[in-house]
């Protein structure tokens, strides 16, 4: 029997509306699985090679800041239970333009993230089939995910549940295996010995100085994209006042478990200067140890992780287009549903946009170059959304001081911490100008906001 009170995401059941076919177990596993993304599995190789062991501090700092961003979001969502997402409170607190810009940017965020995931899948596929073209692998992945999403919402939920379960079991197993190898002082065929001292013995904690430390922030930020889904998914449950604080308060523990511990284990088993920048260190760790069968298993896990993220992206972008169509700020066809209550037009359009990833791999054969370019664009757009959350919080404190005073789930240090978080996000944008590949992405991103501004102007002009 469908438990209506604890299900995801959408509106009342009916012939012309999206159906509530996701159960509470789906939401919980999707939220936990969302903490283990492609940025960790694929991007950590490059961040380790850029920053060395100091990458641990990079992840901790970003996680610390984003915890406060999520606390701000939590207080806002609980201040008015009519708010279902940041797009809702942005429109109410900052103006309709903010809701429009946030809604469309968040849709684009997930399209770009989906492209990064498809690029990563193509890379993982090549471990098994080196002669198979990367762009062909990406095309095949999009076709499979489109087919599965067209079927039913329930099938999406089941896929995500098991994808997330595989990721969680794998990361815990990897950490446990690493601890055992370190405890045994395991000697790899290459001559290295697993030891905790590997973390600091190869040039110290900051082997590449402050410049290397700062360079690690870009892909590390991408590893956290989608962290806000924890709040919005929990806000849709029957008891948000209990579920939402619990979901947000679990974020620091997840960061320590999935990011800090995993990276420490990798660098203890494989010294950071032996980590291959353009490959997943999770896979490479077992290759270096001379365990190719284990490497294939880990490759399967990281492939399913990227497929899970791409699957979530396709699902969420199609539903966002449906929501934007319902609000009248997207074409009405995106608001039409199939007989199985699936927004097929939104699905087809989102998958069409993902083909941009296939084109990029075809034009730029180096997968890591494409991944860095795409993840930088994604990180910039997500930082815009996080900044809108913080600006909405400042507006809320000014507009509804009574609600803020009576809030049962206040953001610690309130407005002061809000400004610290905004300053940090601005600092990361400045860091993106230091590297050539990230600077290129930073120069391209304003085109998106220009397009949105033109769309908003034409919409206002038409309404007027």
Phi, psi and omega in degrees: 000139182282122179273094187298329187288335186247021185257169185283227260265347208236195193275185182305144178290144178177174184294332184247019181231161177290145185261149179273080183252009176258128182270171182301321180297326177297312182299315183298315181289324177297319180296315180291315179299330179296339179283346181244093188250182180297328179300325178285310185290315185267317189278340186293335176299315180289320181293322177296317181292332179280317190249345185068206182299340180295349178300333178301316180292326178301311180296322180293319180294312180298316179299319179299312181296315184290336173299318179290325176299317179292327176295320176298316179297320180298314179297319180296313182296325181277344179289336178208108186289357173285337176289126177250344179203173179293335176297322180295309184285335176295317179296321182287317188269328183251341181124161183301326180301322182293320177297318179296310181296319182292316181300310181290323179294321180294323175300313182294325176307312184285331174296312181294319177298319177300320177297317179298319179295318180296321177298317180296318179301316179301322179293315180296323182299326183289344176296322180273323183235078186302331183272356181278125183301137181299320183291331177292320177298318179296317180297317179298318180299314180298317181299317181294313182295322177298314181300315182293323181287333180290333185299276180213162177293323182300319180296320176302313181300316179296316179301313182295322180301311184284326174302312181296319179299317178300315181298315183295312179299318183295315185290323177293319178296318180298316180295315180297317179298315180299318180297318179297315179299320178294317180297326180276351188052051185299132177260123181279160178304334180284352177105351180280157178239132179290125180199147177300328182294344176301333183295318184248355184279348184254061178100010180083185182285336180238064186295337181250019177068191181292327182296319177293319178301312180293326182295337181287347188292326189299301182288331177297321176298319180300328180299338183262359182297140182093359180299330181289345177297331178302314181290315184290325177293316180294328180294341181270000181277173186286341183228067185299331182295336176263314188289317184297308178301323180296318181294317182288320181294341179279349185301312181301321180296320179295321180296316179296317184291307190274329184259300188295309182297316181299315182290324177297317179297315180300314183284340175283323180279316180241110179310142188305327183283358174256358179286130181278123188297322188261019176229162179288122180295337178296319178285314185297329180302318181282331176295314180297324180285357179077030180241072185299327179296316178296323178298321179294322179295314179296321178300320176298318181296312182291330176293316178293329177296314179293321178296322178298314180295317178297321179298315177298320180298314179297316180298308186291324180294321180294323179287327177294318177298321177300313180296318179295324177294321178297327179279350179086015180248012171220163183302139186300336180296332178291344179269004180268142183244155175280178180297340179264016179062038177247130179284080188296325179298318177296321178298311181299318182294317179296318179293326176298320178293325179295337178298342174302326177294320178298316180297319180297317179295323180294319183280324180240097186298336180285109185299319183293327177296314179297315182300315180297316180300311184291318181293329177295314178302314180299314181299318180298315181294319177294324177296327175298314180297316179296323179294321177299321177300314181293318178296322177297323179296317178297319178294322180296317179299326181279320186278323183233065182299328180295314179300318181297317180297320184272358184300136179271351182225068184287147172288127180300137179063007170043233187297325180301312181292330178300313179293324176300315181296318179297317179297320180296315180297323176295321178298319179296321177299318178297320180299329181294342179280348187281329182258144183299312184293321179286329179294322178299315180295322180296326180286333182279324188304320180304337178300324179297314181291329175295316177299317179296318180298318178297316179299318180293318179297314181295323180294316179296319181296318180293319180293325181286000000 
